[in-house]
Amino acid sequence: MKKLIALIVMIFYLNFSVIAQNIYFPPTTGNIWDSISPISINYCQSRIDSLYNYLQSKDTKSFIILKDGKRVLEKYFGTYTRDSLWYWASASKSLAGLITGVAQQKGYININNKVSDYLGTGWTSAPLAKENLISIKHLISMTSGLQDAPPLPCDNEDTAKSCLTYLADAGTRWAYHTGAYRKVQDIVSNAVGQNYNLVTNNWIESKTGMNGLWFQQVYYSNARDMARFGLLNLNKGIWNTDTILKDTTYFNAMVNSSQNLNLAYGYLWWLNGKASGMAPGFQMVFPGTLMSNAPNDIYAALGKNDQKIYVVPSKNMVVVRQGNTAGGFNLAASAFDNVLWDYINKLDCSTTTIHENKNQFHALYPIPIINLLNIDNSDESICRICVYDVFGKLMDYCKQQTKTISIDFSKFEKGVYVIELHNKNMEVMRRKVLKE
């Protein structure tokens, strides 16, 4: 029996070492970071160029894709460089989520304990009995019950006692509340006896080569630091052979639904692929996943103005985007996420990402589209054509009986569209196309 147990243990460690070797980790000092050619994983240069054009049009500063830890794409726009610093905005919360787990692992805190155990009573203006209901876990899962729209002159980010007012019992209401979350940083600093920058450096930065800083409780760094953090979380809190977050129970809880109110939220991480979710500032549950074009297993650090760190276990992949707002509502996941992932999905030319009906589809050319899209209608069966954008907005409509139909795409922005053909038999056929 002892020999059998020893054999099982040996097989486990051998398997673990093989898995660990599948992820590359750059040195913690210097600028060396191995890369792999996009061609080696079947990325087409024309589609990379199309992606970069789209990113540039959306005021992007940096963009990185890591595959197995190695750089596949790394692009900087305008005057922004590899060494430029930018704010993570609320993507900082995910870094704080990991630090909170390390603090618990080291015995400084217990997330199930009430906040007043670490900050003293009176850290809110809530009645003492209600304040004492609030645990660290409630702060990192956004279920403190404190008013997320406090009275003026307070705002959602204020941490002053007068701005932290009671609205509901802890655990009964989900609301995105930055001011309440920021108390987690104070808890860790008080428990450890060090400022939060020093804690971050000792526990995370010195182990991974990250070199950012916290300013007014928001983290600032370059794009590669974001990629390093994503890589650390892709490997479940382990950097190379150094296990930074040993508490696997905490890590798994961090990147899974932390409560039943907003399934798309873990411990300060956003989660894709859930049946429903909530957005900052709203008390509505929206059906469906956050990003329908993205892999379901993504957990993401998302910040205002479209700061992004996507961690994709199923693809052994990390994606980073820094920049100004890409437009639209973007406190967390936005329309930008969905369009961006459509571009990323189409980078691989080895397999088609175009989905067709079982019906025979008419020939479309050229694909990708430059200006004109031609449709073969030699059998003259097509009686109506509709063109939609990826959000279902009707962009063009025509009825034609000619044997070759041409649609002018020069008036449309670059991106993905859906061609819908109606034939004389009342059948409808749809196909996605890319306009470059």
Summary of the structure (lengths in Angstrom):
residues: 436
radius of gyration: 24.7
end to end distance: 63.6
largest distance: 79.4
contacts: 1389
relative contact order: 0.12
helix: 30%
strand: 24%
